[in-house]
Amino acid sequence: MKLRAHIYKNIVRILFLISIPLLLLQLYVARKYSEPYPAIIYPAFEGTSKNSEYNKYIETEIFVYFDDGEKYQLDERKFLGEIPYKFRKNLLKNYFLNRPIENGNGKPTYQEFTNFLKSRLTKMFKNKTPQSISISWYQYKQYFRENPVRLEKTLLKSGLIEFDRN
């Protein structure tokens, strides 16, 4: 009886020790080649872009309009680059889509935010007066399996801020 318990204990230890290198190997294969089953990196079973039909991503387009009728496309990273990425995305969505008001929690008011944008644009474009700024979020689907690669663009949301004339 003691011998049998000892054998079972050793078998469990050996299986445990074997499973660790196998799991590490599975992780290596998943990162290097493709997602194996069962999924360990993508638990929603969406797979990697290598295995899926298309790649989906969201991009932001920002345009500034001037009093003289000109329009200029801004690069988000150059325009708001020192603001961390996640905070920048939330900031743009909140102020362009929701029009927040001061609620006493230290967030800037809508007017403070528009003044910040206008002063930033005035510094970037010294000889021009910004009239408004628009932002649009687009979802892109890039179908790799088609030849040539097809890109599908869909407007998700958009917003416009008009500046005071002073």
MODELLER restraints for C-alpha pairs under 7 A, 6 or more apart:
rsr = mdl.restraints
at = mdl.atoms
rsr.add(forms.Gaussian(group=physical.xy_distance, feature=features.Distance(at['CA:30:A'], at['CA:36:A']), mean=6.08, stdev=0.5))
rsr.add(forms.Gaussian(group=physical.xy_distance, feature=features.Distance(at['CA:34:A'], at['CA:48:A']), mean=6.36, stdev=0.5))
rsr.add(forms.Gaussian(group=physical.xy_distance, feature=features.Distance(at['CA:34:A'], at['CA:50:A']), mean=6.98, stdev=0.5))
rsr.add(forms.Gaussian(group=physical.xy_distance, feature=features.Distance(at['CA:35:A'], at['CA:47:A']), mean=5.82, stdev=0.5))
rsr.add(forms.Gaussian(group=physical.xy_distance, feature=features.Distance(at['CA:35:A'], at['CA:48:A']), mean=6.27, stdev=0.5))
rsr.add(forms.Gaussian(group=physical.xy_distance, feature=features.Distance(at['CA:39:A'], at['CA:45:A']), mean=6.22, stdev=0.5))
rsr.add(forms.Gaussian(group=physical.xy_distance, feature=features.Distance(at['CA:49:A'], at['CA:55:A']), mean=5.96, stdev=0.5))
rsr.add(forms.Gaussian(group=physical.xy_distance, feature=features.Distance(at['CA:53:A'], at['CA:143:A']), mean=6.12, stdev=0.5))
rsr.add(forms.Gaussian(group=physical.xy_distance, feature=features.Distance(at['CA:53:A'], at['CA:144:A']), mean=6.69, stdev=0.5))
rsr.add(forms.Gaussian(group=physical.xy_distance, feature=features.Distance(at['CA:53:A'], at['CA:145:A']), mean=6.49, stdev=0.5))
rsr.add(forms.Gaussian(group=physical.xy_distance, feature=features.Distance(at['CA:54:A'], at['CA:141:A']), mean=6.14, stdev=0.5))
rsr.add(forms.Gaussian(group=physical.xy_distance, feature=features.Distance(at['CA:54:A'], at['CA:142:A']), mean=5.25, stdev=0.5))
rsr.add(forms.Gaussian(group=physical.xy_distance, feature=features.Distance(at['CA:54:A'], at['CA:143:A']), mean=4.27, stdev=0.5))
rsr.add(forms.Gaussian(group=physical.xy_distance, feature=features.Distance(at['CA:54:A'], at['CA:144:A']), mean=5.94, stdev=0.5))
rsr.add(forms.Gaussian(group=physical.xy_distance, feature=features.Distance(at['CA:55:A'], at['CA:141:A']), mean=5.58, stdev=0.5))
rsr.add(forms.Gaussian(group=physical.xy_distance, feature=features.Distance(at['CA:55:A'], at['CA:142:A']), mean=5.10, stdev=0.5))
rsr.add(forms.Gaussian(group=physical.xy_distance, feature=features.Distance(at['CA:55:A'], at['CA:143:A']), mean=6.61, stdev=0.5))
rsr.add(forms.Gaussian(group=physical.xy_distance, feature=features.Distance(at['CA:56:A'], at['CA:139:A']), mean=6.99, stdev=0.5))
rsr.add(forms.Gaussian(group=physical.xy_distance, feature=features.Distance(at['CA:56:A'], at['CA:140:A']), mean=5.65, stdev=0.5))
rsr.add(forms.Gaussian(group=physical.xy_distance, feature=features.Distance(at['CA:56:A'], at['CA:141:A']), mean=4.57, stdev=0.5))
rsr.add(forms.Gaussian(group=physical.xy_distance, feature=features.Distance(at['CA:56:A'], at['CA:142:A']), mean=6.48, stdev=0.5))
rsr.add(forms.Gaussian(group=physical.xy_distance, feature=features.Distance(at['CA:57:A'], at['CA:139:A']), mean=5.76, stdev=0.5))
rsr.add(forms.Gaussian(group=physical.xy_distance, feature=features.Distance(at['CA:57:A'], at['CA:140:A']), mean=5.38, stdev=0.5))
rsr.add(forms.Gaussian(group=physical.xy_distance, feature=features.Distance(at['CA:57:A'], at['CA:141:A']), mean=6.74, stdev=0.5))
rsr.add(forms.Gaussian(group=physical.xy_distance, feature=features.Distance(at['CA:58:A'], at['CA:137:A']), mean=6.73, stdev=0.5))
rsr.add(forms.Gaussian(group=physical.xy_distance, feature=features.Distance(at['CA:58:A'], at['CA:138:A']), mean=5.55, stdev=0.5))
rsr.add(forms.Gaussian(group=physical.xy_distance, feature=features.Distance(at['CA:58:A'], at['CA:139:A']), mean=4.42, stdev=0.5))
rsr.add(forms.Gaussian(group=physical.xy_distance, feature=features.Distance(at['CA:58:A'], at['CA:140:A']), mean=6.04, stdev=0.5))
rsr.add(forms.Gaussian(group=physical.xy_distance, feature=features.Distance(at['CA:59:A'], at['CA:137:A']), mean=5.82, stdev=0.5))
rsr.add(forms.Gaussian(group=physical.xy_distance, feature=features.Distance(at['CA:59:A'], at['CA:138:A']), mean=5.42, stdev=0.5))
rsr.add(forms.Gaussian(group=physical.xy_distance, feature=features.Distance(at['CA:59:A'], at['CA:139:A']), mean=6.53, stdev=0.5))
rsr.add(forms.Gaussian(group=physical.xy_distance, feature=features.Distance(at['CA:60:A'], at['CA:135:A']), mean=6.89, stdev=0.5))
rsr.add(forms.Gaussian(group=physical.xy_distance, feature=features.Distance(at['CA:60:A'], at['CA:136:A']), mean=5.73, stdev=0.5))
rsr.add(forms.Gaussian(group=physical.xy_distance, feature=features.Distance(at['CA:60:A'], at['CA:137:A']), mean=4.66, stdev=0.5))
rsr.add(forms.Gaussian(group=physical.xy_distance, feature=features.Distance(at['CA:60:A'], at['CA:138:A']), mean=6.35, stdev=0.5))
rsr.add(forms.Gaussian(group=physical.xy_distance, feature=features.Distance(at['CA:61:A'], at['CA:135:A']), mean=5.62, stdev=0.5))
rsr.add(forms.Gaussian(group=physical.xy_distance, feature=features.Distance(at['CA:61:A'], at['CA:136:A']), mean=5.22, stdev=0.5))
rsr.add(forms.Gaussian(group=physical.xy_distance, feature=features.Distance(at['CA:61:A'], at['CA:137:A']), mean=6.48, stdev=0.5))
rsr.add(forms.Gaussian(group=physical.xy_distance, feature=features.Distance(at['CA:62:A'], at['CA:73:A']), mean=5.80, stdev=0.5))
rsr.add(forms.Gaussian(group=physical.xy_distance, feature=features.Distance(at['CA:62:A'], at['CA:74:A']), mean=5.35, stdev=0.5))
rsr.add(forms.Gaussian(group=physical.xy_distance, feature=features.Distance(at['CA:62:A'], at['CA:76:A']), mean=7.00, stdev=0.5))
rsr.add(forms.Gaussian(group=physical.xy_distance, feature=features.Distance(at['CA:62:A'], at['CA:134:A']), mean=5.70, stdev=0.5))
rsr.add(forms.Gaussian(group=physical.xy_distance, feature=features.Distance(at['CA:62:A'], at['CA:135:A']), mean=4.46, stdev=0.5))
rsr.add(forms.Gaussian(group=physical.xy_distance, feature=features.Distance(at['CA:62:A'], at['CA:136:A']), mean=6.59, stdev=0.5))
rsr.add(forms.Gaussian(group=physical.xy_distance, feature=features.Distance(at['CA:63:A'], at['CA:71:A']), mean=6.67, stdev=0.5))
rsr.add(forms.Gaussian(group=physical.xy_distance, feature=features.Distance(at['CA:63:A'], at['CA:72:A']), mean=5.58, stdev=0.5))
rsr.add(forms.Gaussian(group=physical.xy_distance, feature=features.Distance(at['CA:63:A'], at['CA:73:A']), mean=4.41, stdev=0.5))
rsr.add(forms.Gaussian(group=physical.xy_distance, feature=features.Distance(at['CA:63:A'], at['CA:74:A']), mean=5.82, stdev=0.5))
rsr.add(forms.Gaussian(group=physical.xy_distance, feature=features.Distance(at['CA:63:A'], at['CA:133:A']), mean=5.68, stdev=0.5))
rsr.add(forms.Gaussian(group=physical.xy_distance, feature=features.Distance(at['CA:63:A'], at['CA:134:A']), mean=5.27, stdev=0.5))
rsr.add(forms.Gaussian(group=physical.xy_distance, feature=features.Distance(at['CA:63:A'], at['CA:135:A']), mean=6.47, stdev=0.5))
rsr.add(forms.Gaussian(group=physical.xy_distance, feature=features.Distance(at['CA:64:A'], at['CA:71:A']), mean=5.78, stdev=0.5))
rsr.add(forms.Gaussian(group=physical.xy_distance, feature=features.Distance(at['CA:64:A'], at['CA:72:A']), mean=5.37, stdev=0.5))
rsr.add(forms.Gaussian(group=physical.xy_distance, feature=features.Distance(at['CA:64:A'], at['CA:73:A']), mean=6.42, stdev=0.5))
rsr.add(forms.Gaussian(group=physical.xy_distance, feature=features.Distance(at['CA:64:A'], at['CA:130:A']), mean=6.82, stdev=0.5))
rsr.add(forms.Gaussian(group=physical.xy_distance, feature=features.Distance(at['CA:64:A'], at['CA:132:A']), mean=5.94, stdev=0.5))
rsr.add(forms.Gaussian(group=physical.xy_distance, feature=features.Distance(at['CA:64:A'], at['CA:133:A']), mean=4.34, stdev=0.5))
rsr.add(forms.Gaussian(group=physical.xy_distance, feature=features.Distance(at['CA:64:A'], at['CA:134:A']), mean=6.43, stdev=0.5))
rsr.add(forms.Gaussian(group=physical.xy_distance, feature=features.Distance(at['CA:65:A'], at['CA:71:A']), mean=4.60, stdev=0.5))
rsr.add(forms.Gaussian(group=physical.xy_distance, feature=features.Distance(at['CA:65:A'], at['CA:72:A']), mean=6.60, stdev=0.5))
rsr.add(forms.Gaussian(group=physical.xy_distance, feature=features.Distance(at['CA:65:A'], at['CA:130:A']), mean=5.96, stdev=0.5))
rsr.add(forms.Gaussian(group=physical.xy_distance, feature=features.Distance(at['CA:65:A'], at['CA:131:A']), mean=5.56, stdev=0.5))
rsr.add(forms.Gaussian(group=physical.xy_distance, feature=features.Distance(at['CA:65:A'], at['CA:132:A']), mean=5.24, stdev=0.5))
rsr.add(forms.Gaussian(group=physical.xy_distance, feature=features.Distance(at['CA:65:A'], at['CA:133:A']), mean=6.05, stdev=0.5))
rsr.add(forms.Gaussian(group=physical.xy_distance, feature=features.Distance(at['CA:66:A'], at['CA:128:A']), mean=6.62, stdev=0.5))
rsr.add(forms.Gaussian(group=physical.xy_distance, feature=features.Distance(at['CA:66:A'], at['CA:129:A']), mean=5.65, stdev=0.5))
rsr.add(forms.Gaussian(group=physical.xy_distance, feature=features.Distance(at['CA:66:A'], at['CA:130:A']), mean=4.39, stdev=0.5))
rsr.add(forms.Gaussian(group=physical.xy_distance, feature=features.Distance(at['CA:66:A'], at['CA:131:A']), mean=4.88, stdev=0.5))
rsr.add(forms.Gaussian(group=physical.xy_distance, feature=features.Distance(at['CA:66:A'], at['CA:132:A']), mean=6.98, stdev=0.5))
rsr.add(forms.Gaussian(group=physical.xy_distance, feature=features.Distance(at['CA:67:A'], at['CA:129:A']), mean=5.90, stdev=0.5))
rsr.add(forms.Gaussian(group=physical.xy_distance, feature=features.Distance(at['CA:67:A'], at['CA:130:A']), mean=6.28, stdev=0.5))
rsr.add(forms.Gaussian(group=physical.xy_distance, feature=features.Distance(at['CA:67:A'], at['CA:131:A']), mean=5.45, stdev=0.5))
rsr.add(forms.Gaussian(group=physical.xy_distance, feature=features.Distance(at['CA:95:A'], at['CA:110:A']), mean=6.66, stdev=0.5))
rsr.add(forms.Gaussian(group=physical.xy_distance, feature=features.Distance(at['CA:96:A'], at['CA:159:A']), mean=5.01, stdev=0.5))
rsr.add(forms.Gaussian(group=physical.xy_distance, feature=features.Distance(at['CA:96:A'], at['CA:160:A']), mean=6.33, stdev=0.5))
rsr.add(forms.Gaussian(group=physical.xy_distance, feature=features.Distance(at['CA:96:A'], at['CA:161:A']), mean=6.80, stdev=0.5))
rsr.add(forms.Gaussian(group=physical.xy_distance, feature=features.Distance(at['CA:97:A'], at['CA:159:A']), mean=5.65, stdev=0.5))
rsr.add(forms.Gaussian(group=physical.xy_distance, feature=features.Distance(at['CA:99:A'], at['CA:110:A']), mean=6.36, stdev=0.5))
rsr.add(forms.Gaussian(group=physical.xy_distance, feature=features.Distance(at['CA:100:A'], at['CA:109:A']), mean=6.78, stdev=0.5))
rsr.add(forms.Gaussian(group=physical.xy_distance, feature=features.Distance(at['CA:100:A'], at['CA:110:A']), mean=5.89, stdev=0.5))
rsr.add(forms.Gaussian(group=physical.xy_distance, feature=features.Distance(at['CA:101:A'], at['CA:109:A']), mean=5.52, stdev=0.5))
rsr.add(forms.Gaussian(group=physical.xy_distance, feature=features.Distance(at['CA:101:A'], at['CA:110:A']), mean=6.11, stdev=0.5))
rsr.add(forms.Gaussian(group=physical.xy_distance, feature=features.Distance(at['CA:102:A'], at['CA:108:A']), mean=6.89, stdev=0.5))
rsr.add(forms.Gaussian(group=physical.xy_distance, feature=features.Distance(at['CA:102:A'], at['CA:109:A']), mean=4.98, stdev=0.5))
rsr.add(forms.Gaussian(group=physical.xy_distance, feature=features.Distance(at['CA:114:A'], at['CA:163:A']), mean=6.88, stdev=0.5))
rsr.add(forms.Gaussian(group=physical.xy_distance, feature=features.Distance(at['CA:118:A'], at['CA:130:A']), mean=6.83, stdev=0.5))
rsr.add(forms.Gaussian(group=physical.xy_distance, feature=features.Distance(at['CA:121:A'], at['CA:130:A']), mean=6.84, stdev=0.5))
rsr.add(forms.Gaussian(group=physical.xy_distance, feature=features.Distance(at['CA:122:A'], at['CA:129:A']), mean=6.71, stdev=0.5))
rsr.add(forms.Gaussian(group=physical.xy_distance, feature=features.Distance(at['CA:131:A'], at['CA:162:A']), mean=6.10, stdev=0.5))
rsr.add(forms.Gaussian(group=physical.xy_distance, feature=features.Distance(at['CA:131:A'], at['CA:163:A']), mean=5.55, stdev=0.5))
rsr.add(forms.Gaussian(group=physical.xy_distance, feature=features.Distance(at['CA:132:A'], at['CA:161:A']), mean=5.53, stdev=0.5))
rsr.add(forms.Gaussian(group=physical.xy_distance, feature=features.Distance(at['CA:132:A'], at['CA:162:A']), mean=4.17, stdev=0.5))
rsr.add(forms.Gaussian(group=physical.xy_distance, feature=features.Distance(at['CA:132:A'], at['CA:163:A']), mean=5.53, stdev=0.5))
rsr.add(forms.Gaussian(group=physical.xy_distance, feature=features.Distance(at['CA:133:A'], at['CA:160:A']), mean=5.83, stdev=0.5))
rsr.add(forms.Gaussian(group=physical.xy_distance, feature=features.Distance(at['CA:133:A'], at['CA:161:A']), mean=5.40, stdev=0.5))
rsr.add(forms.Gaussian(group=physical.xy_distance, feature=features.Distance(at['CA:133:A'], at['CA:162:A']), mean=6.56, stdev=0.5))
rsr.add(forms.Gaussian(group=physical.xy_distance, feature=features.Distance(at['CA:134:A'], at['CA:159:A']), mean=5.68, stdev=0.5))
rsr.add(forms.Gaussian(group=physical.xy_distance, feature=features.Distance(at['CA:134:A'], at['CA:160:A']), mean=4.29, stdev=0.5))
rsr.add(forms.Gaussian(group=physical.xy_distance, feature=features.Distance(at['CA:134:A'], at['CA:161:A']), mean=6.33, stdev=0.5))
rsr.add(forms.Gaussian(group=physical.xy_distance, feature=features.Distance(at['CA:135:A'], at['CA:158:A']), mean=5.55, stdev=0.5))
rsr.add(forms.Gaussian(group=physical.xy_distance, feature=features.Distance(at['CA:135:A'], at['CA:159:A']), mean=5.43, stdev=0.5))
rsr.add(forms.Gaussian(group=physical.xy_distance, feature=features.Distance(at['CA:135:A'], at['CA:160:A']), mean=6.48, stdev=0.5))
rsr.add(forms.Gaussian(group=physical.xy_distance, feature=features.Distance(at['CA:136:A'], at['CA:157:A']), mean=5.79, stdev=0.5))
rsr.add(forms.Gaussian(group=physical.xy_distance, feature=features.Distance(at['CA:136:A'], at['CA:158:A']), mean=4.11, stdev=0.5))
rsr.add(forms.Gaussian(group=physical.xy_distance, feature=features.Distance(at['CA:136:A'], at['CA:159:A']), mean=6.51, stdev=0.5))
rsr.add(forms.Gaussian(group=physical.xy_distance, feature=features.Distance(at['CA:137:A'], at['CA:155:A']), mean=6.18, stdev=0.5))
rsr.add(forms.Gaussian(group=physical.xy_distance, feature=features.Distance(at['CA:137:A'], at['CA:156:A']), mean=5.50, stdev=0.5))
rsr.add(forms.Gaussian(group=physical.xy_distance, feature=features.Distance(at['CA:137:A'], at['CA:157:A']), mean=5.33, stdev=0.5))
rsr.add(forms.Gaussian(group=physical.xy_distance, feature=features.Distance(at['CA:137:A'], at['CA:158:A']), mean=6.19, stdev=0.5))
rsr.add(forms.Gaussian(group=physical.xy_distance, feature=features.Distance(at['CA:138:A'], at['CA:153:A']), mean=6.42, stdev=0.5))
rsr.add(forms.Gaussian(group=physical.xy_distance, feature=features.Distance(at['CA:138:A'], at['CA:154:A']), mean=5.44, stdev=0.5))
rsr.add(forms.Gaussian(group=physical.xy_distance, feature=features.Distance(at['CA:138:A'], at['CA:155:A']), mean=4.55, stdev=0.5))
rsr.add(forms.Gaussian(group=physical.xy_distance, feature=features.Distance(at['CA:138:A'], at['CA:156:A']), mean=5.42, stdev=0.5))
rsr.add(forms.Gaussian(group=physical.xy_distance, feature=features.Distance(at['CA:139:A'], at['CA:153:A']), mean=5.82, stdev=0.5))
rsr.add(forms.Gaussian(group=physical.xy_distance, feature=features.Distance(at['CA:139:A'], at['CA:154:A']), mean=5.19, stdev=0.5))
rsr.add(forms.Gaussian(group=physical.xy_distance, feature=features.Distance(at['CA:139:A'], at['CA:155:A']), mean=6.45, stdev=0.5))
rsr.add(forms.Gaussian(group=physical.xy_distance, feature=features.Distance(at['CA:139:A'], at['CA:156:A']), mean=6.55, stdev=0.5))
rsr.add(forms.Gaussian(group=physical.xy_distance, feature=features.Distance(at['CA:140:A'], at['CA:151:A']), mean=6.69, stdev=0.5))
rsr.add(forms.Gaussian(group=physical.xy_distance, feature=features.Distance(at['CA:140:A'], at['CA:152:A']), mean=5.52, stdev=0.5))
rsr.add(forms.Gaussian(group=physical.xy_distance, feature=features.Distance(at['CA:140:A'], at['CA:153:A']), mean=4.69, stdev=0.5))
rsr.add(forms.Gaussian(group=physical.xy_distance, feature=features.Distance(at['CA:140:A'], at['CA:154:A']), mean=6.48, stdev=0.5))
rsr.add(forms.Gaussian(group=physical.xy_distance, feature=features.Distance(at['CA:141:A'], at['CA:151:A']), mean=5.70, stdev=0.5))
rsr.add(forms.Gaussian(group=physical.xy_distance, feature=features.Distance(at['CA:141:A'], at['CA:152:A']), mean=5.04, stdev=0.5))
rsr.add(forms.Gaussian(group=physical.xy_distance, feature=features.Distance(at['CA:141:A'], at['CA:153:A']), mean=6.68, stdev=0.5))
rsr.add(forms.Gaussian(group=physical.xy_distance, feature=features.Distance(at['CA:142:A'], at['CA:149:A']), mean=6.93, stdev=0.5))
rsr.add(forms.Gaussian(group=physical.xy_distance, feature=features.Distance(at['CA:142:A'], at['CA:150:A']), mean=5.87, stdev=0.5))
rsr.add(forms.Gaussian(group=physical.xy_distance, feature=features.Distance(at['CA:142:A'], at['CA:151:A']), mean=4.59, stdev=0.5))
rsr.add(forms.Gaussian(group=physical.xy_distance, feature=features.Distance(at['CA:142:A'], at['CA:152:A']), mean=6.45, stdev=0.5))
rsr.add(forms.Gaussian(group=physical.xy_distance, feature=features.Distance(at['CA:143:A'], at['CA:149:A']), mean=5.75, stdev=0.5))
rsr.add(forms.Gaussian(group=physical.xy_distance, feature=features.Distance(at['CA:143:A'], at['CA:150:A']), mean=5.23, stdev=0.5))
rsr.add(forms.Gaussian(group=physical.xy_distance, feature=features.Distance(at['CA:143:A'], at['CA:151:A']), mean=6.39, stdev=0.5))
